[in-house]
């Protein structure tokens, strides 16, 4: 996890995650055979000056595909943040 915590009032906090796994075993499915073994997530706080989470629990396995219609993952959104598209 990487975080950008503002020092000035009125600015929001950003946190980013890079997920990667060994793609030795097939993780693809018929609708998305070419799943990427690496992906990122960036979140913005809903309120200014929000403290980033100290930890984040993620259930494995994760599944991610670059195709929008095939976008699947089990990465939770931290409380007080929203995903930056």
Buried (B, 14 or more C-beta within 10 A) or exposed (E): BEEEBBEEEEEBBBBEBEBEBEEEEEBEEEEBEEBBEEBEBBBBBEEEBBEBBEEBEEEEEBBBBEEEEBEEEEBEEBEBBEEEE
